[in-house]
Amino acid sequence: MGAAEDLNLSGKDWLTVDEAAFYCCVSVSQFYARAKEYNLEPREFMGKKLYEKAALYQAIYSAQKWQKSQSTGGATSPTSTGARAVREAGSPSVASAHERLRKFDQRRKPS
């Protein structure tokens, strides 16, 4: 099977290895390496390895939920705006642009 655009899984109950890997959003090599961990056993039919689509869905559904990485601590830094952004801007050109915008806003008349 070629590019991912060529794969059409709609209406299929049984998938080839390429289609099964695509359905699981992993590469074929990753699928081969880890399929046994999820008890995904292929059937041989007319010389093809076929995986049941429902079994793939069940393996994904019963997999462990994604955990936030401990390295990031789960915290994100908030985005700064306004004067604080000008103070924290590393580039003088950014600070200059913010200064020009502030002067423009002061000249505008409220409508």
N, CA, C and O atoms as a DFTB+ gen file, in Angstrom:
444 C
 N C O
     1  1       0.844      -1.180       0.000
     2  2       0.000       0.000       0.000
     3  2       0.876       1.226       0.000
     4  3       1.942       1.213       0.616
     5  1       0.472       2.274      -0.661
     6  2       1.293       3.466      -0.807
     7  2       1.030       4.507       0.258
     8  3       1.052       4.223       1.455
     9  1       0.786       5.701      -0.200
    10  2       0.606       6.834       0.704
    11  2      -0.676       6.694       1.511
    12  3      -1.588       5.955       1.140
    13  1      -0.724       7.408       2.606
    14  2      -1.878       7.354       3.503
    15  2      -3.155       7.826       2.805
    16  3      -4.253       7.410       3.176
    17  1      -3.017       8.689       1.804
    18  2      -4.207       9.182       1.106
    19  2      -4.928       8.052       0.371
    20  3      -6.122       8.152       0.091
    21  1      -4.199       6.976       0.059
    22  2      -4.781       5.870      -0.679
    23  2      -5.622       4.950       0.202
    24  3      -6.383       4.130      -0.310
    25  1      -5.491       5.079       1.528
    26  2      -6.191       4.184       2.435
    27  2      -7.615       4.660       2.664
    28  3      -7.848       5.794       3.081
    29  1      -8.558       3.780       2.388
    30  2      -9.966       4.068       2.634
    31  2     -10.491       2.970       3.546
    32  3     -10.677       1.833       3.112
    33  1     -10.727       3.307       4.803
    34  2     -11.126       2.312       5.795
    35  2     -12.632       2.233       6.001
    36  3     -13.112       1.353       6.716
    37  1     -13.371       3.126       5.393
    38  2     -14.811       3.149       5.628
    39  2     -15.475       1.879       5.100
    40  3     -15.221       1.442       3.978
    41  1     -16.319       1.308       5.930
    42  2     -17.067       0.118       5.547
    43  2     -16.309      -1.193       5.673
    44  3     -16.858      -2.251       5.368
    45  1     -15.057      -1.146       6.117
    46  2     -14.265      -2.363       6.245
    47  2     -14.294      -2.859       7.685
    48  3     -14.146      -2.076       8.623
    49  1     -14.484      -4.164       7.852
    50  2     -14.422      -4.780       9.168
    51  2     -13.070      -5.421       9.421
    52  3     -12.684      -5.608      10.575
    53  1     -12.343      -5.760       8.365
    54  2     -11.038      -6.398       8.455
    55  2     -10.029      -5.545       7.709
    56  3     -10.290      -5.083       6.598
    57  1      -8.855      -5.336       8.336
    58  2      -7.855      -4.433       7.771
    59  2      -6.524      -5.136       7.568
    60  3      -6.137      -5.992       8.363
    61  1      -5.825      -4.772       6.502
    62  2      -4.471      -5.277       6.268
    63  2      -3.539      -4.635       7.303
    64  3      -3.962      -3.763       8.062
    65  1      -2.296      -5.058       7.333
    66  2      -1.330      -4.507       8.285
    67  2      -1.173      -3.001       8.076
    68  3      -1.197      -2.235       9.040
    69  1      -1.013      -2.577       6.830
    70  2      -0.874      -1.141       6.550
    71  2      -2.097      -0.358       7.021
    72  3      -1.969       0.697       7.641
    73  1      -3.271      -0.880       6.723
    74  2      -4.507      -0.212       7.126
    75  2      -4.665      -0.205       8.641
    76  3      -5.099       0.791       9.220
    77  1      -4.311      -1.320       9.285
    78  2      -4.415      -1.407      10.743
    79  2      -3.483      -0.403      11.412
    80  3      -3.872       0.252      12.379
    81  1      -2.266      -0.276      10.910
    82  2      -1.316       0.692      11.459
    83  2      -1.838       2.110      11.258
    84  3      -1.754       2.941      12.163
    85  1      -2.372       2.384      10.084
    86  2      -2.942       3.698       9.803
    87  2      -4.113       3.991      10.740
    88  3      -4.219       5.097      11.269
    89  1      -4.985       3.018      10.948
    90  2      -6.143       3.160      11.832
    91  2      -5.694       3.472      13.262
    92  3      -6.330       4.262      13.960
    93  1      -4.591       2.846      13.691
    94  2      -4.067       3.047      15.048
    95  2      -3.157       4.262      15.156
    96  3      -2.657       4.563      16.240
    97  1      -2.937       4.961      14.051
    98  2      -2.124       6.179      14.016
    99  2      -0.666       5.925      14.384
   100  3      -0.034       6.754      15.039
   101  1      -0.137       4.784      13.965
   102  2       1.272       4.463      14.195
   103  2       1.882       3.976      12.891
   104  3       1.173       3.679      11.930
   105  1       3.213       3.898      12.871
   106  2       3.878       3.374      11.684
   107  2       3.701       1.856      11.632
   108  3       3.342       1.229      12.628
   109  1       3.952       1.286      10.480
   110  2       3.837      -0.165      10.310
   111  2       4.836      -0.875      11.216
   112  3       4.501      -1.885      11.834
   113  1       6.060      -0.354      11.301
   114  2       7.062      -0.999      12.155
   115  2       6.659      -0.932      13.626
   116  3       6.860      -1.897      14.363
   117  1       6.099       0.183      14.056
   118  2       5.607       0.311      15.435
   119  2       4.445      -0.650      15.670
   120  3       4.349      -1.261      16.734
   121  1       3.578      -0.783      14.697
   122  2       2.442      -1.692      14.826
   123  2       2.932      -3.136      14.981
   124  3       2.473      -3.862      15.863
   125  1       3.871      -3.546      14.115
   126  2       4.439      -4.896      14.212
   127  2       5.089      -5.124      15.580
   128  3       4.904      -6.174      16.195
   129  1       5.845      -4.139      16.044
   130  2       6.601      -4.286      17.285
   131  2       5.701      -4.378      18.517
   132  3       6.062      -5.044      19.488
   133  1       4.546      -3.729      18.496
   134  2       3.748      -3.619      19.716
   135  2       2.387      -4.296      19.667
   136  3       1.666      -4.272      20.664
   137  1       2.012      -4.893      18.553
   138  2       0.678      -5.496      18.408
   139  2       0.429      -6.592      19.449
   140  3      -0.678      -6.702      19.976
   141  1       1.439      -7.392      19.743
   142  2       1.281      -8.483      20.718
   143  2       0.953      -7.951      22.116
   144  3       0.216      -8.595      22.862
   145  1       1.491      -6.784      22.476
   146  2       1.221      -6.181      23.791
   147  2      -0.270      -5.944      23.998
   148  3      -0.757      -5.962      25.128
   149  1      -0.987      -5.723      22.915
   150  2      -2.415      -5.421      22.988
   151  2      -3.269      -6.612      22.555
   152  3      -4.457      -6.469      22.269
   153  1      -2.643      -7.783      22.513
   154  2      -3.334      -9.022      22.136
   155  2      -4.011      -8.925      20.776
   156  3      -5.110      -9.444      20.582
   157  1      -3.362      -8.269      19.852
   158  2      -3.890      -8.152      18.500
   159  2      -3.348      -9.314      17.676
   160  3      -2.186      -9.316      17.270
   161  1      -4.184     -10.275      17.443
   162  2      -3.798     -11.473      16.698
   163  2      -4.408     -11.411      15.299
   164  3      -5.626     -11.295      15.157
   165  1      -3.577     -11.486      14.279
   166  2      -4.114     -11.426      12.918
   167  2      -4.721     -12.764      12.502
   168  3      -4.418     -13.813      13.070
   169  1      -5.564     -12.694      11.520
   170  2      -6.106     -13.892      10.864
   171  2      -5.438     -13.981       9.508
   172  3      -5.148     -12.964       8.878
   173  1      -5.195     -15.211       9.058
   174  2      -4.653     -15.379       7.715
   175  2      -5.800     -15.751       6.798
   176  3      -6.511     -16.729       7.026
   177  1      -5.965     -14.950       5.757
   178  2      -7.031     -15.211       4.796
   179  2      -6.502     -14.910       3.402
   180  3      -6.129     -13.779       3.092
   181  1      -6.477     -15.942       2.567
   182  2      -6.013     -15.823       1.189
   183  2      -4.617     -15.200       1.106
   184  3      -4.343     -14.381       0.229
   185  1      -3.754     -15.595       2.016
   186  2      -2.380     -15.137       1.990
   187  2      -2.150     -13.755       2.576
   188  3      -1.052     -13.210       2.456
   189  1      -3.157     -13.185       3.202
   190  2      -3.035     -11.844       3.800
   191  2      -3.212     -11.946       5.306
   192  3      -3.975     -12.775       5.802
   193  1      -2.492     -11.086       6.026
   194  2      -2.714     -10.919       7.465
   195  2      -3.804      -9.880       7.615
   196  3      -3.679      -8.765       7.108
   197  1      -4.863     -10.236       8.305
   198  2      -5.974      -9.314       8.503
   199  2      -6.240      -9.126       9.994
   200  3      -6.207     -10.076      10.777
   201  1      -6.502      -7.881      10.361
   202  2      -6.831      -7.537      11.744
   203  2      -8.268      -7.048      11.798
   204  3      -8.723      -6.303      10.930
   205  1      -8.966      -7.479      12.830
   206  2     -10.358      -7.068      12.987
   207  2     -10.393      -5.619      13.477
   208  3      -9.749      -5.275      14.468
   209  1     -11.144      -4.783      12.778
   210  2     -11.219      -3.367      13.106
   211  2     -11.772      -3.151      14.515
   212  3     -11.305      -2.270      15.236
   213  1     -12.753      -3.944      14.905
   214  2     -13.342      -3.818      16.244
   215  2     -12.316      -4.135      17.332
   216  3     -12.333      -3.519      18.398
   217  1     -11.420      -5.094      17.069
   218  2     -10.379      -5.443      18.045
   219  2      -9.373      -4.301      18.177
   220  3      -8.878      -4.031      19.272
   221  1      -9.075      -3.638      17.073
   222  2      -8.177      -2.486      17.111
   223  2      -8.797      -1.353      17.928
   224  3      -8.132      -0.724      18.751
   225  1     -10.082      -1.108      17.683
   226  2     -10.792      -0.070      18.434
   227  2     -10.769      -0.400      19.925
   228  3     -10.499       0.471      20.752
   229  1     -11.052      -1.653      20.264
   230  2     -11.084      -2.060      21.667
   231  2      -9.712      -1.909      22.316
   232  3      -9.620      -1.512      23.478
   233  1      -8.644      -2.222      21.580
   234  2      -7.290      -2.082      22.112
   235  2      -6.977      -0.610      22.395
   236  3      -6.387      -0.285      23.426
   237  1      -7.366       0.261      21.494
   238  2      -7.141       1.685      21.699
   239  2      -7.976       2.190      22.876
   240  3      -7.477       2.922      23.731
   241  1      -9.229       1.801      22.911
   242  2     -10.147       2.270      23.948
   243  2      -9.714       1.809      25.336
   244  3      -9.848       2.555      26.306
   245  1      -9.201       0.595      25.438
   246  2      -8.822       0.056      26.747
   247  2      -7.387       0.397      27.142
   248  3      -6.940       0.023      28.226
   249  1      -6.661       1.105      26.272
   250  2      -5.287       1.511      26.589
   251  2      -5.300       2.546      27.710
   252  3      -6.310       3.202      27.965
   253  1      -4.163       2.672      28.363
   254  2      -4.023       3.612      29.461
   255  2      -4.225       5.031      28.961
   256  3      -3.782       5.374      27.865
   257  1      -4.892       5.859      29.759
   258  2      -5.094       7.253      29.385
   259  2      -3.774       7.990      29.425
   260  3      -2.882       7.641      30.198
   261  1      -3.650       9.014      28.589
   262  2      -2.425       9.796      28.476
   263  2      -2.170      10.525      29.791
   264  3      -3.071      11.143      30.358
   265  1      -0.940      10.445      30.264
   266  2      -0.546      11.132      31.488
   267  2       0.334      12.323      31.130
   268  3       1.147      12.244      30.209
   269  1       0.172      13.426      31.859
   270  2       1.026      14.583      31.629
   271  2       2.446      14.228      32.029
   272  3       2.669      13.509      33.002
   273  1       3.380      14.727      31.286
   274  2       4.787      14.458      31.537
   275  2       5.225      15.114      32.836
   276  3       4.845      16.251      33.118
   277  1       6.013      14.413      33.621
   278  2       6.533      14.965      34.865
   279  2       7.613      16.016      34.593
   280  3       7.858      16.889      35.425
   281  1       8.251      15.929      33.431
   282  2       9.334      16.866      33.129
   283  2       8.818      18.290      32.990
   284  3       9.528      19.241      33.318
   285  1       7.581      18.447      32.505
   286  2       7.019      19.789      32.375
   287  2       6.297      20.214      33.638
   288  3       6.016      21.396      33.833
   289  1       5.997      19.254      34.494
   290  2       5.297      19.581      35.726
   291  2       3.842      19.912      35.498
   292  3       3.134      20.278      36.436
   293  1       3.382      19.787      34.254
   294  2       1.983      20.050      33.961
   295  2       1.632      21.520      33.973
   296  3       0.474      21.867      33.739
   297  1       2.586      22.399      34.235
   298  2       2.306      23.828      34.291
   299  2       2.727      24.488      32.993
   300  3       3.739      24.134      32.388
   301  1       1.937      25.443      32.590
   302  2       2.290      26.216      31.409
   303  2       2.458      27.658      31.828
   304  3       1.775      28.126      32.739
   305  1       3.348      28.356      31.181
   306  2       3.541      29.762      31.520
   307  2       2.477      30.585      30.811
   308  3       2.211      30.368      29.628
   309  1       1.873      31.519      31.516
   310  2       0.838      32.348      30.896
   311  2       1.439      33.298      29.877
   312  3       2.621      33.636      29.946
   313  1       0.620      33.722      28.939
   314  2       1.054      34.656      27.914
   315  2       0.929      36.067      28.461
   316  3      -0.106      36.428      29.020
   317  1       1.965      36.860      28.306
   318  2       1.951      38.242      28.771
   319  2       1.429      39.150      27.674
   320  3       1.663      38.918      26.488
   321  1       0.719      40.186      28.091
   322  2       0.238      41.185      27.143
   323  2       0.474      42.563      27.728
   324  3       0.776      42.695      28.914
   325  1       0.340      43.569      26.919
   326  2       0.423      44.944      27.384
   327  2       1.807      45.357      27.813
   328  3       2.804      44.944      27.222
   329  1       1.865      46.200      28.876
   330  2       3.130      46.763      29.343
   331  2       4.083      45.677      29.810
   332  3       5.295      45.785      29.625
   333  1       3.541      44.637      30.412
   334  2       4.394      43.546      30.882
   335  2       5.110      42.889      29.701
   336  3       6.284      42.530      29.801
   337  1       4.409      42.735      28.599
   338  2       5.022      42.133      27.416
   339  2       6.151      43.004      26.892
   340  3       7.168      42.492      26.425
   341  1       5.977      44.322      26.967
   342  2       7.019      45.236      26.505
   343  2       8.250      45.097      27.386
   344  3       9.374      45.057      26.885
   345  1       8.042      45.023      28.703
   346  2       9.169      44.882      29.624
   347  2       9.895      43.562      29.420
   348  3      11.119      43.500      29.537
   349  1       9.143      42.499      29.114
   350  2       9.738      41.177      29.009
   351  2      10.191      40.837      27.595
   352  3      10.784      39.782      27.372
   353  1       9.921      41.714      26.649
   354  2      10.311      41.443      25.268
   355  2      11.824      41.449      25.159
   356  3      12.487      42.375      25.627
   357  1      12.359      40.423      24.547
   358  2      13.810      40.325      24.426
   359  2      14.355      41.203      23.324
   360  3      15.505      41.637      23.394
   361  1      13.561      41.471      22.314
   362  2      14.029      42.202      21.152
   363  2      13.681      43.683      21.273
   364  3      12.541      44.020      21.595
   365  1      14.637      44.571      21.021
   366  2      14.325      46.007      21.047
   367  2      13.289      46.391      19.997
   368  3      12.502      47.313      20.211
   369  1      13.284      45.692      18.864
   370  2      12.304      46.026      17.823
   371  2      10.887      45.721      18.276
   372  3       9.955      46.435      17.905
   373  1      10.704      44.669      19.075
   374  2       9.374      44.351      19.605
   375  2       8.942      45.437      20.574
   376  3       7.805      45.905      20.524
   377  1       9.846      45.837      21.453
   378  2       9.527      46.901      22.401
   379  2       9.194      48.192      21.666
   380  3       8.279      48.917      22.058
   381  1       9.935      48.477      20.601
   382  2       9.688      49.672      19.802
   383  2       8.310      49.617      19.141
   384  3       7.592      50.616      19.110
   385  1       7.953      48.477      18.625
   386  2       6.644      48.320      17.987
   387  2       5.518      48.509      19.004
   388  3       4.512      49.151      18.702
   389  1       5.681      47.956      20.201
   390  2       4.669      48.142      21.246
   391  2       4.547      49.621      21.639
   392  3       3.444      50.113      21.876
   393  1       5.665      50.312      21.706
   394  2       5.653      51.738      22.045
   395  2       4.898      52.538      20.988
   396  3       4.088      53.400      21.329
   397  1       5.154      52.264      19.712
   398  2       4.447      52.973      18.629
   399  2       2.944      52.688      18.689
   400  3       2.137      53.596      18.489
   401  1       2.562      51.448      18.959
   402  2       1.142      51.125      19.064
   403  2       0.485      51.844      20.237
   404  3      -0.650      52.307      20.125
   405  1       1.185      51.938      21.351
   406  2       0.624      52.621      22.513
   407  2       0.397      54.098      22.196
   408  3      -0.630      54.661      22.575
   409  1       1.362      54.740      21.492
   410  2       1.200      56.145      21.108
   411  2       0.025      56.316      20.149
   412  3      -0.727      57.286      20.244
   413  1      -0.128      55.366      19.224
   414  2      -1.241      55.427      18.287
   415  2      -2.572      55.331      19.029
   416  3      -3.504      56.086      18.749
   417  1      -2.655      54.385      19.989
   418  2      -3.890      54.223      20.761
   419  2      -4.222      55.488      21.549
   420  3      -5.399      55.806      21.719
   421  1      -3.220      56.215      22.032
   422  2      -3.461      57.447      22.774
   423  2      -3.987      58.551      21.872
   424  3      -4.749      59.401      22.333
   425  1      -3.599      58.565      20.585
   426  2      -4.047      59.604      19.649
   427  2      -5.459      59.350      19.147
   428  3      -6.172      60.290      18.796
   429  1      -5.870      58.084      19.108
   430  2      -7.187      57.767      18.572
   431  2      -8.273      58.379      19.441
   432  3      -8.160      58.415      20.666
   433  1      -9.302      58.849      18.806
   434  2     -10.426      59.404      19.540
   435  2     -11.448      58.285      19.770
   436  3     -11.703      57.494      18.862
   437  1     -12.021      58.208      20.941
   438  2     -13.063      57.195      21.174
   439  2     -14.271      57.478      20.295
   440  3     -14.644      58.638      20.115
   441  1     -14.880      56.447      19.749
   442  2     -16.024      56.674      18.862
   443  2     -17.315      56.458      19.574
   444  3     -18.382      56.606      18.977
